[in-house]
Amino acid sequence: MERKVTSLKVDPELWKQAKKLAIDRGISLAELVEELLKKELKKQ
């Protein structure tokens, strides 16, 4: 699957917590963001 490169402005503390969560799950930050976006979009 082709990936889209983008940039976001995110609160630094939130970004730090997200990075830690990704590390704890053994996945990249990009994978975590994609996983959370998919989960949220399925709710609709």
C-alpha positions in Angstrom: 0.0 0.0 0.0 1.3 3.4 -0.9 1.8 5.8 2.0 1.1 9.5 2.1 3.7 11.7 3.7 2.3 14.6 5.7 3.1 16.8 8.6 1.1 17.7 11.7 1.4 20.2 14.5 0.8 18.2 17.8 1.2 19.2 21.4 4.8 18.1 22.4 3.7 16.3 25.5 1.0 14.4 23.6 3.5 13.4 20.9 5.9 12.2 23.6 3.2 10.0 25.1 2.3 8.6 21.7 5.9 7.8 20.9 6.1 5.9 24.3 2.9 4.0 23.5 4.2 3.0 20.1 7.5 1.8 21.7 5.6 -0.2 24.3 3.5 -1.8 21.6 6.6 -2.6 19.5 5.3 -0.6 16.5 6.3 2.6 14.8 4.7 5.9 15.5 3.3 5.9 12.0 1.7 2.5 12.6 0.2 3.7 15.8 -1.3 6.8 14.2 -2.7 4.7 11.3 -4.2 2.1 13.7 -5.9 4.8 15.8 -7.2 6.6 12.8 -8.7 3.3 11.4 -10.2 2.5 14.8 -11.9 6.0 15.0 -13.1 5.9 11.5 -14.8 2.5 12.0 -17.0 4.1 14.6 -18.7 6.2 12.0 
